[in-house]
């Protein structure tokens, strides 16, 4: 019941980029060093964040990454889902069905549906504009 | 960010056992069938739940499992931790430290510390006595 290391690194990287000044770009080297992320892994993550439309990539020696939209429009949920797919705190709440015979009236599922709702809302509410400290 | 299948099965098994009448025992076969859990996997899980002091095992043809204590004293957290160890929603909140250079004043960690607190409290509050339906 733990966020993947990949998603954790993605949050750190986007947090770094969200603190950049206007027109400033974050290079892989700078982000890796500032946030303690292995460089190769970070390169892969940044590509995926770009593909997901969260970051924009600029090529060249002075290239790097910036957010594709205002930080207040990028939530923790956006970043986590770009890395892991839809958040589902238990197998039975993944949007399809639980795959067991107890789905209807299952007392365990109803608990996790509530938890799922709460964590999803919290992750959606938490944007990179309302982080509580700088880089 | 998902509960393991093993922990989910453990919750289902304990839920089944918690609905047994006094002096009634739940056999592996009955639990497996009633809760849709593969028998071999269930056997392993029941052993671990017994070792963790959540279930008591009775040997023999009429043997089986029952709770070691009243259902109101067995929480979802007890069962999940018996399967997965301490719950930590992100690497950085596992009780030691996050392993990165940003721990102090990290804006991501403070978010997950809050989530960790909420989910842990909810899992602790949810016991097998206050499940909202029968078996």
Boltz contact constraints between the chains, C-beta under 6 A:
constraints:
  - contact:
      token1: [A, 1]
      token2: [B, 3]
      max_distance: 6.0
  - contact:
      token1: [A, 1]
      token2: [B, 87]
      max_distance: 6.0
  - contact:
      token1: [A, 2]
      token2: [B, 88]
      max_distance: 6.0
  - contact:
      token1: [A, 3]
      token2: [B, 1]
      max_distance: 6.0
  - contact:
      token1: [A, 3]
      token2: [B, 90]
      max_distance: 6.0
  - contact:
      token1: [A, 8]
      token2: [B, 90]
      max_distance: 6.0
  - contact:
      token1: [A, 8]
      token2: [B, 91]
      max_distance: 6.0
  - contact:
      token1: [A, 11]
      token2: [B, 108]
      max_distance: 6.0
  - contact:
      token1: [A, 36]
      token2: [B, 100]
      max_distance: 6.0
  - contact:
      token1: [A, 36]
      token2: [B, 101]
      max_distance: 6.0
  - contact:
      token1: [A, 87]
      token2: [B, 1]
      max_distance: 6.0
  - contact:
      token1: [A, 88]
      token2: [B, 2]
      max_distance: 6.0
  - contact:
      token1: [A, 90]
      token2: [B, 3]
      max_distance: 6.0
  - contact:
      token1: [A, 90]
      token2: [B, 8]
      max_distance: 6.0
  - contact:
      token1: [A, 91]
      token2: [B, 8]
      max_distance: 6.0
  - contact:
      token1: [A, 100]
      token2: [B, 36]
      max_distance: 6.0
  - contact:
      token1: [A, 101]
      token2: [B, 36]
      max_distance: 6.0
  - contact:
      token1: [A, 105]
      token2: [B, 133]
      max_distance: 6.0
  - contact:
      token1: [A, 107]
      token2: [B, 131]
      max_distance: 6.0
  - contact:
      token1: [A, 107]
      token2: [B, 132]
      max_distance: 6.0
  - contact:
      token1: [A, 107]
      token2: [B, 133]
      max_distance: 6.0
  - contact:
      token1: [A, 108]
      token2: [B, 11]
      max_distance: 6.0
  - contact:
      token1: [A, 111]
      token2: [B, 126]
      max_distance: 6.0
  - contact:
      token1: [A, 126]
      token2: [B, 111]
      max_distance: 6.0
  - contact:
      token1: [A, 131]
      token2: [B, 107]
      max_distance: 6.0
  - contact:
      token1: [A, 132]
      token2: [B, 107]
      max_distance: 6.0
  - contact:
      token1: [A, 133]
      token2: [B, 105]
      max_distance: 6.0
  - contact:
      token1: [A, 133]
      token2: [B, 107]
      max_distance: 6.0
